[in-house]
Amino acid sequence: HGWNDTYNTLALSRVQESRLRIARTFYGPDWAMHGTWGAALNFSTPKFEAFCRWVGEMKELNVTVAIQAGWWSPANTCTIGSPRKPGTPGACVPVPAVDVPIYSRWMSGSVHELVEKRGFTNIKILVVFTEPLEYDSGTFTKGTTRRGYYASAVRALHEQLKADGRRSLVQLQGPNSHLLPSDLVFA
């Protein structure tokens, strides 16, 4: 059926009636990078514009937005498409020295576009992946662990935001995990 204005009006009325204060939402690399991983950022895509409309509606309702800064790890650090199972054609095989900087520039550039340029100051949180330590969404090269790769992506994002003067604009949260408390110690 697809999303339409009627569904949107209903959803917004539910947000308002429930007095929702924080909404977490997906944000995919293909919304700002078209074609291939690492392509120049393009913030005039239909998905990005629709996302901005929604963030604006949340701002009008005084709802803080937590952006899911990539869903699949490592897939959202080395491909713009849906993840493939490790070992299958099209599976992500991250090259940390190349892909982690692309990931951190994508997210820092997105914070710049969304918060600094478009004024969506209700974006206050970046949730760094969903359950990044529970499943594989790509194949790691020899000597790279899932936990180590995740940590390098978080550190790189922190450092990129800091270098760009944007670190104070957003909180970083994660890992989102059911493996607690071991992941709390790791975080």
N, C-alpha and C positions, 0 to 999 in steps of 0.2 A: 504494500500500500504506500509506503513512503511517508515521510514527515511533511506536514502541510501547516498552513496558518491556523486551522482549527485545532490540531494537536498542540501546536505551540501555545495558543491562548489557554488551552486547558492546563498544560504543564506549568505555565507561568502563574496561573491562578492557584494551583496546588502549592507551588513554591511560596507564594505570598500567604496563603491560608495556613500553611504549616510553620510559618516563620523560620524557614530554613536560613541558616547563617553561613554555612560553608558548603560549597558544591565542588566535588572532585570530578574532573572531566578528562577524557582522552585527548591527546594532541599528537598527531602522527607526523613524521618527517615529510611525508608526501604532501602535506598541506602547505609547505613552504619550499620544498625542493621538488622540482618536476623533472621527470625523466630518469635521472640516475642519482645514486648516493653521492653526495658531495657537490651536486650542481649548485650554481649560484642561488641564493635565497630569493624567492619571488613571493611577495606578500600580497599579490593581487589575484590569487587563485580562487575559484568558487568555494572550495572547502574552507580556506582561510577567511574569506569574507563572511561566510555563514557562521563560522566560529566567532568572529568579532561581533556579529549581531547578537549572538547568544550571550557573550561576555558582557556586552553593553546592557542587555536586558537584566542580567544578574546584578550589574552595578546599580541600575535604577531601583532594584528591589533591595539594595544594601546587602548583597550576598557576596561573601569572600569566595574567590575562585582558587582552587588548588588544581594546577595543571599537572596531569600525568605526563611527566617529561620523558616520554618513551614508555611503551608498554612492555615490549619483549626485550630481554637482554640475553644475548648480545644483538639480536636481530635489528633493533632500532638504533644500533650504533654502526651498522654496516650495510643496510639495505633500506629502500623506501617501501618495498612491498611487504606482503604478509610473510610471516616466518615460514620456513620449510624445515622439516625434521632433519636433524643432523645426518649427513651422508647422502641426502637426496639431491637431485638436480636443483640448483638455485639456492641451496642452503647457504646461509651466511657463514663465512669464515673470516672473522675479524682480524685485521692487521692493526694491533694496538697503536703503533706509532702513527698510523694514518687515520684510522677510523675514530679513535677517541677524540682527537682535536676537531674533526668534522662535527662530531656529536656536540661537543662543548660550544663550538661556534654557532651551530644551529640553534641551540637553546639560548645562548646569550643574545644572539641576533633577534630571536623571537621576543625575549624580554624587552629588548630595546624597542622593537616595533610596537608591541602590545602596550607596555607600560609607559615608556618615555614618549613615544610619538603619538600613539592613539589615546593615551590617558586612561587606560584601564588599570587604575590604581587599586582596584579590588582584586587583582591578581597578586597574591601575596605568598603563595606556596608552590614549589615545584616538588612533586613526589617523584623520586628518581626510580623509575621502573616499577612494575608490579611483580612481586614475587621473583626477583631476579636470581635468587639462589635455589629455587625449587625445581626448575625445569630447564632444559636446553632448547633454545630457539636458534641455535647455530652450532657450528663446530669450532672448538678452540684449538689453536695450534699447539704443538707439543711445548710443554713448559708453562702454558697459560692455564690458570684455574678459573673457574666460574667466579669464585669469591674475589680473587685477585683482580680479575678483569672489571668486575663491578666496582671495586674500590678505586681502581684507576680512573674509571669513568666519572665517579662522584668527585674525586679530587680534581680532575681536569675541569669539570663543570664549575666547581668552586673557584679554582684559580682563574678561569676565563672570565667569569662574572666579576671577580675582584679586579683583574687587569683592565676590564672594560668600564670599571666604576659603577657596576650594577649589583654588586653583592648585597648591598643593604636593601635592595628593593624586594628581594624574595627570600623566604626560608627554604632550605633544602630538607626534605624529609625522606626517610627510607632506612633500611629496606622494608617494604611492605611484605610481610612474611608470616607464615604460620609456624615457622621453625623457632619461635621464641622459646626460651630466653637466649639461646646461643647467638642469634642474629643481633640482639640488643647489645651484647658484649662486643660483637664485631663492629656494629655501627659506631 
